[in-house]
Amino acid sequence: MSAELLKTPLHDLHLELGAKMVEFAGYSMPVNYPTGILAEHRHCRDFAALFDVSHMGQLQLRGDDAARALETLVPMDVIDLAVGKQRYAFFTNASGGLLDDLMMTRRSDHLFLIVNAACKAADIRHLMTHIGHRCTIVPLPDRALFALQGPQAVTALSRLNADVAGLTFMTGGDFHLDGAECFVTRSGYTGEDGFEISVPAEHAVSLAHALLRQPEVKPAGLGARDTLRLEAGLCLYGHDINETTTPVEAGLTWAIQKVRRPGGARAGGYPGAAAIERQLATGPTIKRVGLTGLERIPVREGAQIYDGHNRKLGHVTSGTLGPTVFEPVAMAYLAANHAISHHEVYAEVRGKRLPMRVAAMPFTPHRYHR
């Protein structure tokens, strides 16, 4: 392992637990533990899994103008977000492409943002450059972040503080957990019920041990996190979305509230608004779709997609053998006229054309606690 890699506060614990460590976004991160990705994936679907996501960027936007300022960079309704409520958001560029996706939560005196690890330095520069004069941007490198995910996550976490059970999906609050003051949201990246827990770094190891002592909880790494989010139909930045894909092409227009759309009280006013509004009106030429394989061979990122007449239609952005659905699943961008449910297409894998079918996402139902 390269000495230059950054380490999360749980690095030594991962090694004690026998994790296989890999480089991810400049960090040494666990890809899986000795039981393997498949077992970790299934444990999350059936019980509860603990993920270390401390490599993600955590930051606060402070000041009376913070919400109005952030609305100049995202096509979301930030101003009307109530205290304790969380919302999915994304930064856009001048052509309507996606610079990053993020989670934002309104707290009593600031906005709390969680951004992707590989983008956090660029995101902080983006915020400083464009709205640093309107609000105070406070990175939080001294905090760790855990994701406790699965149908029994609430049972396990409630033993540390029974009040967490009162949270519903996409809400958050301050909770005392194992001697640490934590900010907890009922959210995650697996399609399951669960929580994300922001904890001071000095309390991270103790809290991780307290969670892993719960009989429902086992550790899980980046490998299971990826297969879980893919089955849940959730985008991975840098793969399924990037600076060249728009939210309309990516099927993320559900995240743009009515007030920010054409005809809304605060329409536009963010980078790339004209391009995005044009696509909202006319439809995109390409679309992100789900694909299921008709043969039990996984189709990975980068595979080219063709029709039955050898015409190239698009490419796969994520793919795996779905451990829950027991079939190959993938996300791809296809020409819009072929992005039709049940439409049959062909993925090229090692020179062979494999039949796949356009399918609705998520591949496995979401089980959020609303």
TINU-893641 format. One line per 5 residues: their letters; for each residue x, y, z of C-alpha. Coordinates in Angstrom, 2 decimals. Example, Ala and Ser with C-alpha at 12.3 -4.5 7.8 and 13.67 -1.06 7.14 Angstrom:
AS) 12.30,-4.50,7.80 | 13.67,-1.06,7.14
This chain:
MSAEL) 0.00,0.00,0.00 | 1.45,3.36,-1.02 | 2.58,5.53,1.91 | 0.98,8.55,0.24 | -2.56,7.21,0.56
LKTPL) -4.80,8.97,3.06 | -6.31,6.91,5.87 | -9.66,7.16,7.60 | -9.85,7.05,11.42 | -10.92,3.38,11.14
HDLHL) -7.90,2.28,9.08 | -6.32,0.16,11.83 | -9.69,-1.40,12.68 | -10.13,-2.45,9.04 | -6.77,-4.21,9.18
ELGAK) -7.70,-5.92,12.49 | -10.91,-7.17,10.84 | -8.91,-8.68,7.95 | -10.05,-6.25,5.27 | -8.58,-6.30,1.79
MVEFA) -7.49,-2.69,1.30 | -7.45,-0.85,-2.03 | -6.80,2.68,-3.26 | -10.01,4.67,-3.75 | -10.15,8.44,-4.32
GYSMP) -6.70,8.82,-2.76 | -7.60,6.81,0.35 | -6.73,3.33,1.58 | -10.20,1.77,1.81 | -11.62,-1.71,2.56
VNYPT) -13.04,-3.37,-0.55 | -14.18,-6.43,1.42 | -13.61,-8.44,4.60 | -12.83,-12.19,4.84 | -16.45,-13.32,4.30
GILAE) -16.41,-11.68,0.84 | -18.53,-9.24,-1.15 | -21.43,-11.62,-1.73 | -21.90,-12.37,1.98 | -21.57,-8.68,2.90
HRHCR) -24.15,-7.72,0.27 | -26.64,-10.30,1.51 | -26.06,-9.41,5.16 | -26.95,-5.80,4.34 | -30.14,-6.86,2.56
DFAAL) -31.18,-9.18,5.44 | -29.71,-7.62,8.62 | -27.39,-4.58,8.94 | -24.00,-3.66,7.52 | -21.55,-1.00,8.71
FDVSH) -19.67,0.91,6.00 | -16.82,3.35,6.64 | -17.45,6.29,4.30 | -15.16,8.75,6.08 | -13.40,9.48,2.77
MGQLQ) -16.46,11.48,1.70 | -16.36,15.26,2.04 | -18.34,16.84,4.89 | -18.81,20.60,5.04 | -21.00,23.35,6.40
LRGDD) -22.32,26.47,4.69 | -22.91,29.17,7.29 | -24.55,32.59,7.13 | -27.98,34.09,6.54 | -27.50,34.02,2.75
AARAL) -26.20,30.41,2.54 | -29.37,28.80,1.13 | -29.96,31.53,-1.45 | -26.29,31.39,-2.43 | -26.30,27.60,-2.86
ETLVP) -29.34,27.87,-5.15 | -27.13,29.69,-7.67 | -25.07,26.48,-8.05 | -27.74,23.73,-7.90 | -31.19,23.36,-9.55
MDVID) -32.76,22.35,-6.21 | -35.08,24.14,-3.80 | -32.70,24.97,-0.95 | -34.49,28.03,0.44 | -37.67,26.15,1.39
LAVGK) -35.85,23.13,2.86 | -37.08,22.81,6.45 | -34.79,22.33,9.44 | -34.03,18.62,9.86 | -34.86,17.78,6.23
QRYAF) -32.36,16.31,3.76 | -32.36,16.56,-0.03 | -30.37,15.04,-2.91 | -28.68,17.68,-5.07 | -26.06,18.14,-7.77
FTNAS) -23.68,20.83,-8.99 | -23.99,21.64,-12.70 | -21.59,23.24,-15.18 | -22.23,25.78,-17.94 | -23.27,23.07,-20.43
GGLLD) -25.67,21.41,-17.99 | -23.25,18.59,-17.10 | -22.93,17.19,-13.59 | -19.88,18.29,-11.57 | -20.85,16.15,-8.57
DLMMT) -23.90,14.86,-6.72 | -24.34,15.46,-3.02 | -26.64,15.33,-0.01 | -27.67,18.52,1.78 | -29.42,18.83,5.14
RRSDH) -30.83,21.98,6.72 | -29.70,22.30,10.31 | -30.77,25.01,12.75 | -27.91,27.39,11.95 | -26.28,26.05,8.76
LFLIV) -26.49,23.75,5.74 | -24.66,20.43,6.05 | -23.32,18.95,2.80 | -21.84,15.52,2.02 | -19.97,15.36,-1.30
NAACK) -18.10,12.59,-3.12 | -14.55,11.81,-2.04 | -12.97,12.18,-5.49 | -14.69,15.55,-6.00 | -14.43,17.15,-2.57
AADIR) -11.39,19.37,-3.23 | -12.88,20.60,-6.52 | -16.29,21.08,-4.88 | -14.83,23.21,-2.10 | -12.98,25.33,-4.70
HLMTH) -16.21,25.63,-6.69 | -18.12,26.82,-3.62 | -15.35,29.21,-2.53 | -15.02,30.71,-6.01 | -18.71,31.27,-6.66
IGHRC) -20.37,31.84,-3.28 | -17.48,32.23,-0.80 | -18.25,35.96,-0.61 | -21.88,35.25,0.37 | -21.49,32.59,3.06
TIVPL) -18.80,30.85,5.11 | -17.68,27.45,3.81 | -16.39,25.20,6.61 | -14.82,21.85,5.61 | -15.01,19.21,8.37
PDRAL) -11.89,17.02,7.94 | -11.98,16.18,11.67 | -15.20,14.15,11.35 | -15.67,10.53,10.31 | -18.74,9.22,8.49
FALQG) -20.40,5.82,8.82 | -23.28,4.27,6.90 | -25.29,1.71,8.88 | -27.55,0.08,6.32 | -30.14,-2.70,6.27
PQAVT) -33.58,-3.62,7.61 | -32.22,-4.17,11.14 | -30.08,-1.00,11.23 | -32.75,0.78,13.30 | -32.83,-2.09,15.83
ALSRL) -29.06,-1.94,16.29 | -28.72,1.83,16.42 | -31.72,2.21,18.76 | -29.78,0.32,21.45 | -27.32,3.23,21.52
NADVA) -30.06,5.88,21.41 | -33.73,4.91,21.14 | -34.64,8.34,19.72 | -33.10,7.58,16.31 | -36.15,5.42,15.54
GLTFM) -38.18,8.63,15.27 | -36.32,9.71,12.12 | -37.94,9.07,8.75 | -36.25,8.80,5.33 | -34.33,11.97,4.42
TGGDF) -34.53,13.57,7.87 | -31.73,14.14,10.36 | -30.88,15.31,13.85 | -28.30,15.44,16.64 | -27.97,12.30,18.76
HLDGA) -25.71,11.20,21.61 | -24.18,7.82,20.58 | -21.66,5.94,22.73 | -20.44,9.13,24.40 | -20.16,11.14,21.16
ECFVT) -22.33,13.95,19.83 | -23.26,12.78,16.32 | -25.35,14.10,13.46 | -27.49,11.28,12.07 | -29.63,11.16,8.92
RSGYT) -31.97,8.35,7.92 | -30.57,7.84,4.45 | -28.00,5.82,2.55 | -26.79,4.39,-0.73 | -28.03,0.79,-0.69
GEDGF) -31.80,1.03,-1.27 | -32.33,-0.27,2.27 | -33.46,1.54,5.38 | -30.50,2.85,7.33 | -28.53,5.78,8.68
EISVP) -25.51,7.93,7.92 | -23.67,9.00,11.05 | -21.27,11.97,11.20 | -19.05,11.49,14.27 | -15.99,13.39,15.58
AEHAV) -12.89,11.51,14.40 | -11.63,10.94,17.95 | -14.80,8.97,18.77 | -14.93,7.01,15.49 | -13.18,3.81,16.60
SLAHA) -15.16,3.55,19.84 | -18.48,4.09,18.03 | -17.55,1.56,15.32 | -16.80,-1.04,18.01 | -20.11,-0.25,19.74
LLRQP) -22.00,-0.77,16.48 | -20.12,-3.95,15.56 | -20.96,-5.40,18.99 | -24.63,-5.39,18.00 | -25.64,-8.90,16.87
EVKPA) -27.28,-7.64,13.65 | -24.22,-5.72,12.43 | -21.25,-6.87,10.36 | -18.69,-4.75,8.48 | -18.97,-4.27,4.73
GLGAR) -16.61,-2.71,2.19 | -16.68,-0.80,-1.07 | -17.38,-3.94,-3.12 | -20.74,-4.62,-1.47 | -21.52,-0.90,-1.42
DTLRL) -21.19,-0.91,-5.21 | -23.32,-4.01,-5.87 | -26.00,-2.77,-3.43 | -26.28,0.70,-4.99 | -26.35,-0.77,-8.50
EAGLC) -29.24,-3.09,-7.65 | -30.93,-0.02,-6.12 | -30.50,1.88,-9.41 | -28.38,4.62,-7.81 | -25.75,6.50,-9.81
LYGHD) -22.04,6.41,-9.02 | -20.35,9.71,-9.84 | -17.55,9.35,-12.38 | -19.21,6.27,-13.88 | -22.97,6.67,-14.41
INETT) -22.87,10.47,-14.26 | -20.10,12.97,-14.99 | -19.47,16.46,-16.33 | -20.66,15.46,-19.82 | -24.01,13.96,-18.74
TPVEA) -26.99,16.16,-17.89 | -29.55,15.40,-15.19 | -32.19,14.93,-17.91 | -30.08,12.31,-19.73 | -29.31,10.65,-16.38
GLTWA) -32.98,10.42,-15.40 | -32.47,12.65,-12.36 | -35.09,15.28,-13.14 | -37.16,14.03,-10.15 | -34.60,15.89,-8.02
IQKVR) -35.40,19.28,-9.63 | -38.30,20.75,-7.67 | -41.16,22.54,-9.42 | -40.14,25.93,-8.02 | -36.80,25.68,-9.91
RPGGA) -38.28,24.53,-13.24 | -39.55,26.72,-16.09 | -42.62,28.57,-14.81 | -41.53,28.13,-11.17 | -41.01,31.09,-8.86
RAGGY) -37.23,30.62,-8.82 | -36.64,28.93,-12.18 | -33.12,28.87,-13.64 | -30.31,30.98,-12.25 | -27.87,28.06,-11.94
PGAAA) -25.05,26.97,-14.33 | -26.34,25.24,-17.47 | -29.98,26.14,-16.79 | -30.69,26.94,-20.45 | -29.37,23.56,-21.67
IERQL) -31.22,21.62,-18.96 | -34.49,23.50,-19.54 | -34.19,22.86,-23.28 | -33.84,19.12,-22.64 | -36.74,19.21,-20.18
ATGPT) -38.89,20.66,-22.97 | -37.75,18.54,-25.93 | -36.34,15.39,-24.30 | -32.71,14.18,-24.45 | -31.15,12.26,-27.35
IKRVG) -29.67,9.68,-24.94 | -31.04,8.25,-21.69 | -29.71,6.28,-18.74 | -31.50,2.94,-18.57 | -31.40,-0.28,-16.61
LTGLE) -30.48,-3.51,-18.38 | -30.94,-7.11,-17.29 | -28.98,-9.93,-18.90 | -30.71,-12.88,-20.53 | -27.59,-15.03,-20.00
RIPVR) -25.78,-15.42,-16.68 | -22.65,-13.54,-17.75 | -21.88,-10.19,-16.11 | -21.64,-7.18,-18.42 | -19.17,-4.63,-17.07
EGAQI) -18.58,-0.91,-17.43 | -17.43,0.07,-20.93 | -19.21,-2.71,-22.83 | -20.69,-1.41,-26.09 | -24.41,-1.89,-26.77
YDGHN) -25.78,-2.73,-30.24 | -29.15,-3.41,-31.80 | -29.96,-6.52,-33.83 | -28.70,-4.82,-37.00 | -25.19,-4.18,-35.64
RKLGH) -25.85,-0.47,-35.04 | -24.15,0.94,-31.96 | -26.71,2.29,-29.47 | -24.60,3.24,-26.46 | -22.44,1.85,-23.68
VTSGT) -22.60,0.34,-20.19 | -21.58,2.55,-17.26 | -21.94,0.02,-14.39 | -22.62,-3.70,-14.36 | -22.50,-6.79,-12.15
LGPTV) -24.19,-10.07,-11.36 | -26.87,-8.90,-8.94 | -26.51,-10.94,-5.71 | -30.13,-10.26,-4.70 | -31.81,-10.54,-8.10
FEPVA) -29.66,-13.50,-9.30 | -29.14,-12.09,-12.80 | -26.79,-9.70,-14.60 | -27.81,-6.07,-14.09 | -26.31,-2.95,-15.62
MAYLA) -26.83,0.73,-16.26 | -26.20,2.14,-19.71 | -26.78,5.19,-21.85 | -28.78,4.35,-24.95 | -30.13,6.36,-27.86
ANHAI) -33.47,7.68,-26.58 | -35.50,5.86,-29.26 | -34.16,2.53,-27.95 | -34.58,3.36,-24.24 | -37.93,1.58,-24.12
SHHEV) -38.87,-0.93,-21.42 | -38.41,-4.60,-22.48 | -36.55,-3.54,-25.66 | -33.89,-6.16,-26.50 | -30.32,-5.03,-27.16
YAEVR) -26.91,-6.75,-27.30 | -23.82,-6.10,-25.18 | -20.41,-6.98,-26.59 | -18.35,-8.96,-24.07 | -15.03,-10.44,-25.24
GKRLP) -16.17,-10.49,-28.85 | -19.52,-12.11,-28.12 | -22.92,-10.38,-28.32 | -25.00,-11.05,-25.20 | -28.76,-10.35,-25.23
MRVAA) -30.02,-7.87,-22.64 | -33.36,-6.26,-21.99 | -34.13,-2.65,-21.04 | -35.58,-2.84,-17.52 | -37.11,-0.49,-14.97
MPFTP) -34.96,0.54,-12.04 | -34.46,-0.14,-9.18 | -33.73,-3.78,-9.89 | -34.66,-4.63,-6.29 | -37.31,-2.54,-4.47
HRYHR) -36.28,0.32,-2.21 | -37.18,-0.23,1.43 | -36.80,3.27,2.86 | -38.60,4.14,6.10 | -40.91,7.00,5.10
